[in-house]
Amino acid sequence: MLEGGFRFHIGTPLPDLRQIASWMITHAPRQRTLAKLIPALWKRHGKEDLSVAGILLANLEPSEIGQEPWMAFIHLLQRREPLLVVLEVAEELVRAGQAVPDDAWLEAAAAQSPHWHQYCVLFLSLRRTEVNCRPLIKSAPKGGEMFERIRSRLLASES
């Protein structure tokens, strides 16, 4: 649990968490209330909390969240987050129809820190179109096994 970067992990499968979040979105009297839950869930930092926060972030209207979902997401990333969680939430955003940010946005975000640089490479891996950010990918700091597999796949697809 601690190695994964979570405060706790109950073990609830993602499909069940999606169903719970769907029920919350359907039955909440005001979606703004759910939007306010997102930072609290993220701060709690349990595996399931982070997953539900990502599902809500991806599926609530930007007007309810108060900003575009990608911007809200990056504002949640206050410390080094487990890359698997960052990838999971980013996948939820894409699955919900939110386009991966453009190259300029990713380059500016990557310049913030080594962790942000890795996050941006993960975001690039979710693009459905051709990825043309070879320098951003190549210059990212070395990461763990999962990150390096994603980087290798991206670099191979650009060749």
C-alpha positions as CSV (number, residue, x, y, z in Angstrom):
1,M,0.0,0.0,0.0
2,L,2.7,2.5,1.0
3,E,4.9,1.6,-1.9
4,G,2.1,2.3,-4.2
5,G,1.7,5.8,-2.8
6,F,-1.7,5.3,-1.3
7,R,-2.8,5.9,2.3
8,F,-5.0,2.8,2.1
9,H,-6.3,0.3,-0.5
10,I,-9.6,-1.5,0.2
11,G,-9.5,-3.5,-3.0
12,T,-12.8,-2.4,-4.7
13,P,-12.6,-3.2,-8.4
14,L,-12.8,-0.3,-10.9
15,P,-16.1,-1.5,-12.5
16,D,-17.7,-1.3,-9.1
17,L,-16.3,2.2,-8.5
18,R,-17.6,3.3,-11.9
19,Q,-21.1,2.0,-10.9
20,I,-21.0,3.8,-7.6
21,A,-19.8,7.1,-9.3
22,S,-22.6,6.7,-11.9
23,W,-25.2,6.3,-9.1
24,M,-23.8,9.4,-7.4
25,I,-23.9,11.5,-10.6
26,T,-27.5,10.2,-11.4
27,H,-28.9,10.8,-7.9
28,A,-27.1,13.9,-6.6
29,P,-29.4,16.8,-6.2
30,R,-26.7,19.1,-7.3
31,Q,-23.6,18.1,-9.4
32,R,-21.7,21.1,-7.9
33,T,-21.8,19.2,-4.6
34,L,-20.1,16.2,-6.3
35,A,-17.5,18.6,-7.9
36,K,-16.6,19.8,-4.4
37,L,-16.0,16.2,-3.3
38,I,-13.2,15.7,-5.9
39,P,-10.4,17.6,-4.0
40,A,-11.5,16.0,-0.7
41,L,-11.3,12.6,-2.2
42,W,-7.9,13.3,-3.7
43,K,-6.6,14.6,-0.4
44,R,-7.8,11.5,1.4
45,H,-5.5,9.6,-1.0
46,G,-6.9,6.1,-0.8
47,K,-6.7,4.0,-4.0
48,E,-10.5,4.0,-4.3
49,D,-10.8,7.7,-3.4
50,L,-8.4,8.6,-6.3
51,S,-10.3,6.4,-8.7
52,V,-13.7,7.9,-7.8
53,A,-12.3,11.4,-7.9
54,G,-11.0,10.7,-11.5
55,I,-14.3,9.3,-12.6
56,L,-16.3,12.3,-11.2
57,L,-13.8,14.7,-12.8
58,A,-14.1,13.0,-16.2
59,N,-17.9,12.9,-16.1
60,L,-19.1,16.2,-14.5
61,E,-19.7,19.3,-16.6
62,P,-16.7,21.7,-16.6
63,S,-19.1,24.4,-15.5
64,E,-19.8,22.4,-12.3
65,I,-16.1,21.8,-11.7
66,G,-15.3,25.4,-12.3
67,Q,-12.6,24.8,-15.0
68,E,-11.7,22.4,-17.8
69,P,-11.2,18.8,-16.5
70,W,-7.5,18.6,-17.5
71,M,-6.7,21.9,-15.6
72,A,-8.7,20.6,-12.6
73,F,-6.7,17.4,-12.8
74,I,-3.3,19.0,-12.8
75,H,-4.3,21.1,-9.9
76,L,-4.9,18.0,-7.9
77,L,-1.4,16.7,-8.5
78,Q,0.3,18.5,-5.7
79,R,3.0,15.9,-4.9
80,R,4.5,12.9,-6.7
81,E,1.6,10.7,-7.5
82,P,1.7,7.0,-8.4
83,L,2.0,7.0,-12.2
84,L,-0.6,4.2,-12.4
85,V,-3.2,6.6,-10.8
86,V,-2.2,9.5,-13.1
87,L,-2.6,7.2,-16.1
88,E,-5.9,5.8,-14.8
89,V,-7.4,9.3,-14.3
90,A,-6.1,10.5,-17.7
91,E,-7.7,7.5,-19.3
92,E,-11.0,8.3,-17.7
93,L,-10.8,11.9,-19.1
94,V,-10.1,10.6,-22.6
95,R,-12.8,7.9,-22.2
96,A,-15.3,10.7,-21.3
97,G,-14.4,12.6,-24.5
98,Q,-11.9,15.1,-23.2
99,A,-9.2,15.6,-25.7
100,V,-5.6,15.3,-24.6
101,P,-4.1,18.8,-24.3
102,D,-2.1,20.2,-27.2
103,D,1.7,20.1,-27.6
104,A,2.2,23.7,-26.3
105,W,0.2,22.9,-23.1
106,L,2.1,19.7,-22.5
107,E,5.5,21.3,-23.1
108,A,4.7,24.1,-20.6
109,A,3.5,21.6,-18.0
110,A,6.5,19.4,-18.5
111,A,8.8,22.3,-17.8
112,Q,7.4,22.6,-14.2
113,S,9.2,19.6,-12.7
114,P,10.6,16.1,-13.5
115,H,7.3,14.5,-12.2
116,W,5.2,16.8,-14.4
117,H,7.4,15.9,-17.4
118,Q,6.6,12.2,-16.8
119,Y,2.9,12.9,-16.4
120,C,2.9,14.7,-19.7
121,V,4.5,11.7,-21.5
122,L,1.7,9.6,-20.0
123,F,-0.9,12.0,-21.3
124,L,0.8,11.8,-24.8
125,S,0.4,8.1,-24.7
126,L,-3.4,8.5,-24.7
127,R,-3.6,10.5,-27.9
128,R,-5.5,8.8,-30.7
129,T,-3.6,10.7,-33.4
130,E,0.0,10.7,-34.2
131,V,2.3,11.9,-31.5
132,N,4.9,14.4,-32.6
133,C,6.6,15.4,-29.4
134,R,9.8,13.3,-29.7
135,P,12.0,15.8,-27.8
136,L,9.5,15.9,-24.9
137,I,9.4,12.1,-24.7
138,K,13.2,11.6,-25.1
139,S,14.1,14.2,-22.5
140,A,11.8,12.9,-19.8
141,P,13.5,11.8,-16.7
142,K,14.0,8.0,-16.3
143,G,11.1,6.3,-14.7
144,G,10.0,2.9,-13.5
145,E,9.3,-0.1,-15.6
146,M,5.8,0.9,-16.7
147,F,6.9,4.5,-17.6
148,E,9.9,3.2,-19.7
149,R,7.6,0.7,-21.6
150,I,5.3,3.6,-22.4
151,R,8.2,5.8,-23.5
152,S,9.6,3.0,-25.7
153,R,6.3,2.4,-27.3
154,L,5.8,6.1,-28.0
155,L,9.3,6.5,-29.5
156,A,8.8,3.4,-31.7
157,S,5.5,4.7,-33.0
158,E,7.1,7.9,-34.0
159,S,9.8,6.3,-36.1
